């Protein structure tokens, strides 16, 4: 049987050792594998023992690769498995590495799920549906999704929905209230809030515009519609198209009539 004639520490990686069999380089192993198999100079290795040592070293490599991956942020078991498979580790090696990671507490889908819910709830203000979708994409089982989302109380959900609504209101202060409400509805829906939650938020909001603000809004929307249609229509057809467009944008009839009357007077030279 081949005999270990030399064991040397690698210069670039002090945790790895080169194994020489019958004075020829055979393979390298991590120091944990060296200790596990008690490899020493003068030991005989048959083919089965060599294969077992190399397999164990592959597991150690995958394990250390996963630790590096996990050093940047928490990951789900599915994310780690996918990453290791992309690095072309064998399925059996990957599964063994994951078992070790879980045993040592480096990989825990329950803790990961709870952390993800806290982060998305507090930082991104996402609704429960969007967060549950994030958990699903990370490969978290249904029961753990439900368990983790229990931390996101209805009170917290409504508080976040209201914060998002108020943010949308502030960034659309020059828009008609109807337009603002539509944008709030779309925003909250994208963020994963339910129809019932969105309806409750909208019912608790008061979006008002004073006379000067309405004048500016009407002028801005009316002039935009007028420019868009005047190349194709004229007279009463043009005025009717502009009226429809302004109404669809949430401009009150009174404001629309004032704008149309102003445009009619301009046409008549008054």
Helices and strands as residue ranges (DSSP letters): E 2-9, E 16-21, E 24-30, H 31-36, E 44-45, H 47-70, H 77-86, H 91-103, H 109-119, I 120-124, H 128-137, H 142-149, H 154-171, H 177-190, H 195-203, H 211-229, H 235-248, H 253-268
